């Protein structure tokens, strides 16, 4: 690995407390750029804005605008790092424009379908008891699926009905739990030890949500389980853990919660990110108007 790239990735992990997913993505971005530059006999320090435009043009054949924009963001961050370290005088990426992205509004799951999903897992089955508590917390607290799977026993205070969440950038926040989430979690915790009864490799006694072998449940497993419950209910729309997070915010806003409070609950660093949900609510309002107004 290029020494400058290695230093940059270390800076991301230590100084900026970036998540492992961010570090992995930036590693892949810079590896792709190096692969493009190789046949041109150009090093990362010799790159011009024309090289970067050519790289993005090549990437447009296989990657979406959103992926190319994220890839360019990683490259821009790398070259800003080199400028701050006085390795380069100016960043060759400063003149490269980010691909224009389509404005996509979050798709919330309707309330009736959301409630049906929460009640789909059966209380007499151990793993479905786990899934019920996960779904209740995912929707009831608006967590990211990575935050949900990362919860440990010390993060939850059932008496206070609060959960401590470690979000992006290792930022902590406290989120309240509703009664349904607390009740479902209590039932799961009463039987959780059954998955640790037989010692196996890679068990994680501190994790709240365990897989069948006693290890910490992965985000991918949670996505698969949720999709299975949606299929069981005959829900044709694609339902993901992030869709439930969108639903949490959209349903709160529709019930009168203010955007600033929703921002805190979601752990958004920028209010503009949360304000997308106001557009979702207006879209729903417009649909009601179109369906109901005699002159619509």
JOWO-V865908 format. One record per residue. N is the residue number from 0. RES is the residue in three letters. OMEGA is omega as a letter, one per 40 degrees, with the letter a starting at -180 (none if undefined). D_FIRST is the distance of its C-alpha to the first C-alpha in whole Angstrom. Layout:
# JOWO-V865908
n=[N | N]
res=[RES | RES]
omega=[OMEGA | OMEGA]
d_first=[D_FIRST | D_FIRST]
This chain:
# JOWO-V865908
n=[0 | 1 | 2 | 3 | 4 | 5 | 6 | 7 | 8 | 9 | 10 | 11 | 12 | 13 | 14 | 15 | 16 | 17 | 18 | 19 | 20 | 21 | 22 | 23 | 24 | 25 | 26 | 27 | 28 | 29 | 30 | 31 | 32 | 33 | 34 | 35 | 36 | 37 | 38 | 39 | 40 | 41 | 42 | 43 | 44 | 45 | 46 | 47 | 48 | 49 | 50 | 51 | 52 | 53 | 54 | 55 | 56 | 57 | 58 | 59 | 60 | 61 | 62 | 63 | 64 | 65 | 66 | 67 | 68 | 69 | 70 | 71 | 72 | 73 | 74 | 75 | 76 | 77 | 78 | 79 | 80 | 81 | 82 | 83 | 84 | 85 | 86 | 87 | 88 | 89 | 90 | 91 | 92 | 93 | 94 | 95 | 96 | 97 | 98 | 99 | 100 | 101 | 102 | 103 | 104 | 105 | 106 | 107 | 108 | 109 | 110 | 111 | 112 | 113 | 114 | 115 | 116 | 117 | 118 | 119 | 120 | 121 | 122 | 123 | 124 | 125 | 126 | 127 | 128 | 129 | 130 | 131 | 132 | 133 | 134 | 135 | 136 | 137 | 138 | 139 | 140 | 141 | 142 | 143 | 144 | 145 | 146 | 147 | 148 | 149 | 150 | 151 | 152 | 153 | 154 | 155 | 156 | 157 | 158 | 159 | 160 | 161 | 162 | 163 | 164 | 165 | 166 | 167 | 168 | 169 | 170 | 171 | 172 | 173 | 174 | 175 | 176 | 177 | 178 | 179 | 180 | 181 | 182 | 183 | 184 | 185 | 186 | 187 | 188 | 189 | 190 | 191 | 192 | 193 | 194 | 195 | 196 | 197 | 198 | 199 | 200 | 201 | 202 | 203 | 204 | 205 | 206 | 207 | 208 | 209 | 210 | 211 | 212 | 213 | 214 | 215 | 216 | 217 | 218 | 219 | 220 | 221 | 222 | 223 | 224 | 225 | 226 | 227 | 228 | 229 | 230 | 231 | 232 | 233 | 234 | 235 | 236 | 237 | 238 | 239 | 240 | 241 | 242 | 243 | 244 | 245 | 246 | 247 | 248 | 249 | 250 | 251 | 252 | 253 | 254 | 255 | 256 | 257 | 258 | 259 | 260 | 261 | 262 | 263 | 264 | 265 | 266 | 267 | 268 | 269 | 270 | 271 | 272 | 273 | 274 | 275 | 276 | 277 | 278 | 279 | 280 | 281 | 282 | 283 | 284 | 285 | 286 | 287 | 288 | 289 | 290 | 291 | 292 | 293 | 294 | 295]
res=[UNK | UNK | UNK | UNK | UNK | UNK | UNK | UNK | UNK | UNK | UNK | UNK | UNK | UNK | UNK | UNK | UNK | UNK | UNK | UNK | UNK | UNK | UNK | UNK | UNK | UNK | UNK | UNK | UNK | UNK | UNK | UNK | UNK | UNK | UNK | UNK | UNK | UNK | UNK | UNK | UNK | UNK | UNK | UNK | UNK | UNK | UNK | UNK | UNK | UNK | UNK | UNK | UNK | UNK | UNK | UNK | UNK | UNK | UNK | UNK | UNK | UNK | UNK | UNK | UNK | UNK | UNK | UNK | UNK | UNK | UNK | UNK | UNK | UNK | UNK | UNK | UNK | UNK | UNK | UNK | UNK | UNK | UNK | UNK | UNK | UNK | UNK | UNK | UNK | UNK | UNK | UNK | UNK | UNK | UNK | UNK | UNK | UNK | UNK | UNK | UNK | UNK | UNK | UNK | UNK | UNK | UNK | UNK | UNK | UNK | UNK | UNK | UNK | UNK | UNK | UNK | UNK | UNK | UNK | UNK | UNK | UNK | UNK | UNK | UNK | UNK | UNK | UNK | UNK | UNK | UNK | UNK | UNK | UNK | UNK | UNK | UNK | UNK | UNK | UNK | UNK | UNK | UNK | UNK | UNK | UNK | UNK | UNK | UNK | UNK | UNK | UNK | UNK | UNK | UNK | UNK | UNK | UNK | UNK | UNK | UNK | UNK | UNK | UNK | UNK | UNK | UNK | UNK | UNK | UNK | UNK | UNK | UNK | UNK | UNK | UNK | UNK | UNK | UNK | UNK | UNK | UNK | UNK | UNK | UNK | UNK | UNK | UNK | UNK | UNK | UNK | UNK | UNK | UNK | UNK | UNK | UNK | UNK | UNK | UNK | UNK | UNK | UNK | UNK | UNK | UNK | UNK | UNK | UNK | UNK | UNK | UNK | UNK | UNK | UNK | UNK | UNK | UNK | UNK | UNK | UNK | UNK | UNK | UNK | UNK | UNK | UNK | UNK | UNK | UNK | UNK | UNK | UNK | UNK | UNK | UNK | UNK | UNK | UNK | UNK | UNK | UNK | UNK | UNK | UNK | UNK | UNK | UNK | UNK | UNK | UNK | UNK | UNK | UNK | UNK | UNK | UNK | UNK | UNK | UNK | UNK | UNK | UNK | UNK | UNK | UNK | UNK | UNK | UNK | UNK | UNK | UNK | UNK | UNK | UNK | UNK | UNK | UNK | UNK | UNK | UNK | UNK | UNK | UNK | UNK | UNK | UNK | UNK | UNK | UNK | UNK | UNK | UNK | UNK | UNK | UNK]
omega=[i | a | i | i | i | i | i | a | i | i | i | a | a | a | a | i | i | i | i | i | i | i | i | a | a | i | i | i | a | i | i | i | i | i | i | a | a | a | i | a | i | i | i | a | a | a | i | i | i | i | a | i | i | i | a | i | i | a | a | i | a | a | i | i | a | a | i | i | i | i | i | i | i | i | i | i | i | a | i | i | a | i | i | i | i | i | i | i | i | i | i | a | a | a | a | a | i | i | i | a | i | i | a | i | i | i | i | i | i | a | a | i | i | a | i | i | a | a | a | i | a | a | a | i | a | a | i | i | i | a | i | a | i | a | i | a | a | a | a | a | i | a | i | a | i | i | i | a | a | a | i | a | a | a | a | i | a | a | i | a | a | i | i | a | i | a | a | a | a | i | a | i | i | a | i | i | i | a | i | i | i | a | i | a | i | i | i | a | i | a | a | a | i | i | i | a | i | a | i | i | i | i | a | a | a | a | i | a | a | i | a | a | i | i | i | a | a | i | i | i | i | i | a | a | a | i | i | i | i | i | i | a | a | i | a | i | i | i | i | i | a | i | i | i | i | a | i | a | a | a | i | a | a | a | i | i | a | a | a | i | i | i | a | a | a | a | i | i | a | i | a | i | a | a | i | a | i | i | i | a | i | i | i | i | i | i | i | i | a | a | a | a | a | a | a | none]
d_first=[0 | 4 | 6 | 8 | 7 | 6 | 10 | 11 | 11 | 12 | 15 | 16 | 16 | 18 | 20 | 21 | 21 | 19 | 20 | 18 | 18 | 18 | 14 | 14 | 15 | 13 | 10 | 12 | 13 | 10 | 9 | 13 | 13 | 10 | 12 | 15 | 15 | 14 | 17 | 18 | 17 | 16 | 13 | 12 | 14 | 17 | 17 | 21 | 23 | 24 | 20 | 20 | 23 | 23 | 20 | 22 | 25 | 23 | 22 | 26 | 27 | 25 | 24 | 27 | 27 | 26 | 23 | 22 | 24 | 21 | 18 | 20 | 20 | 16 | 16 | 19 | 17 | 14 | 16 | 19 | 17 | 16 | 20 | 20 | 18 | 20 | 17 | 19 | 23 | 23 | 21 | 21 | 21 | 24 | 26 | 25 | 27 | 26 | 28 | 31 | 32 | 35 | 36 | 36 | 39 | 38 | 40 | 42 | 44 | 48 | 49 | 51 | 48 | 46 | 49 | 50 | 46 | 46 | 49 | 48 | 47 | 50 | 51 | 52 | 48 | 46 | 43 | 45 | 46 | 42 | 41 | 44 | 43 | 40 | 41 | 44 | 41 | 39 | 41 | 43 | 41 | 39 | 35 | 32 | 32 | 28 | 31 | 33 | 32 | 30 | 34 | 35 | 38 | 38 | 37 | 41 | 44 | 47 | 50 | 48 | 47 | 43 | 40 | 37 | 34 | 30 | 29 | 26 | 25 | 26 | 30 | 33 | 36 | 39 | 41 | 44 | 45 | 48 | 51 | 50 | 46 | 47 | 50 | 47 | 45 | 48 | 49 | 45 | 45 | 48 | 47 | 43 | 44 | 45 | 41 | 40 | 44 | 42 | 39 | 36 | 32 | 30 | 33 | 33 | 36 | 35 | 34 | 37 | 36 | 36 | 35 | 38 | 36 | 36 | 32 | 31 | 32 | 29 | 29 | 29 | 32 | 34 | 34 | 35 | 38 | 39 | 39 | 41 | 44 | 44 | 44 | 47 | 49 | 49 | 47 | 45 | 43 | 39 | 39 | 36 | 35 | 34 | 37 | 39 | 37 | 39 | 42 | 42 | 42 | 44 | 47 | 47 | 47 | 50 | 52 | 52 | 49 | 47 | 44 | 43 | 44 | 42 | 39 | 39 | 39 | 36 | 34 | 33 | 32 | 34 | 37 | 37 | 35 | 38 | 40 | 39 | 42 | 45 | 44 | 44 | 47 | 49 | 48 | 50 | 53 | 53 | 53 | 56 | 58 | 58 | 59 | 62 | 63 | 66 | 65 | 61]
